């Protein structure tokens, strides 16, 4: 039985739901490692921006994965799983590859129309980023990136194996950062040469969404499926995955959070922070202890142009913590 | 020189916490005497010119346990002629591990000191009364006002270009270092752990105070859509911010549980208002009120500096009216690189930014990135300890002192180093692009041993 059937039948019970601004993925708690298969297509996707402008993007599309404006397929597996990725390159004019720093390095790249199977074992718990490396930084600039989370086998509600209580959580969120410079997307769309040294983005996304879609529904009401919804005295895991090319110093209103892992390595020194830097390709697993402070508190990069869309504030990757 | 002395005198007149009850008038007269001796100075600041229009007694703060006594006590070293190091008798031996400044790597702005010794400074048996090198507001009720948003206020850069800025000021136009030509950053707010504090914002145009890192509740968080904005009225050409109009005056209530370094900034149209200068630093002192340790039973220091790290993109400051973010503010590309609102040679003549202290003294710098670019700080080859960040001690100490440290936008780090035995080195703050690939520009400061 493959993983998707597991989800439908709920066999083994739902241990914990991973939520990513409007997208819920249930993760079964299995007793032993399995082989998990993902079928991805690298393809062009025209992405509407603020309902008017449309940008040409490249995305790894998983036809079976739930998608609410997200750019990527969210991969969540258990420690010890063998991960098989069947990739088809449907880009018209560029090669593509599938790399996961820390799990799969120096992968083969494939030309348009070809397919390739990548296989690796998910050994160490924590967050990872996967992306196209066949076009240097252009793949990420166009949107070919996604998060991959490995849950420890002993406890799916913990960041790593044999975790201390402070590193266990009640809920977890994946938050993946990307950004785009429309001059690059438009050059690719027109078949013109691209100069990545000029990359200076004006569009910013978390899980493929920009404010107000990161917080509000279409009626303009705060959407509890989109905010980071927290209960009093809960531990909330926030997995920051940088699938883009710029620094994200993520600032919390209302709380400090604890950095647990930086690229799967336990952080010993700079732990309790209200502003947590996530560099390109870096994955930072954090825990926010809510305590008794309730209310609405923004969470956003302190590179404030990243909280704009086309220069206008507020926009970009503005998130909201909601503690009830 | 003038403004330096005003600052030096003002810091002894700033309000002190109620936990001290000593009045030491002798020291105040002594300070006045020294200032007249040195000649090229203005008259001492008369009483009543501090922030809340009352005369506060000058308080004696005993040095911490491991603090070495400054042989040059009471003399602000920037009053000495540049490049001249007054001799100090009885210097302790070089502490173990102390690195001497590199030779010939970073040329100082002034030539090597002349072989003829300068006249010895007037002996002052009184210990340094305050470790800090900046003005501060607080800890009793702090009143902050906003300045004009209509392009009437400027701050002049080292190249002589006036840049339009918006700012916060304390009452009576008090500012970061007593220099009213410097509107940005705003005044330092000083608080004490566990003490209920009120910060009142007065604004006729839409602004708020976000108390960054102080984990205040929603009502006091300063985010317009969740807790309103402060304004007298909305000019017809400005779109209203989201949230509720709180009126012209609003008091933010908070109690800070952790000593450390924090920021405040406006959170209306934040990307624009913060760039225009609406930010500053908050220092929370340990519960017992000591100003020479970072936190209770924490690392001690002899002198303390604040380095607010930021840049200007001058295009953003000349974009005309109405001043609302939009496509005219696309693609932030900085062209001024600053410490504490000064750039170029102005940093070297800024007593709040250029470090001057006696050999062997422990110096703390509170690094505060109030800008948008990652900043890499290097102290000219002097290795330093990274002790605290974002208002918390590190969970465990770093295994080594460091040569460079990155401070990302919104982050704070409190670092400490020991003054070299002699000489001057050039410290640098290198501002990187947001990809972290290239240095866009640098701010240089100096570290000079007395």
Interface residues (C-beta under 8 A of the other chain):
Chain A: X199 X200 X202 X245 X246 X247 X249 X251 X253 X254 X255 X256 X267 X268 X269 X270 X271 X272 X273 X274 X275 X277 X279 X280 X293 X294 X295 X296 X297 X298 X301 X302 X303 X304 X305 X307 X308 X310 X311 X312 X313 X314
Chain B: X210 X212 X213 X215 X216 X217 X218 X219 X221 X223 X226 X269 X270 X271 X272 X274 X275 X325 X326 X327 X328 X329 X330 X331 X332 X333 X369 X372 X373 X374 X389 X390 X391 X392 X394 X395 X396 X397 X398 X406 X408 X409 X410 X411 X434 X435 X436
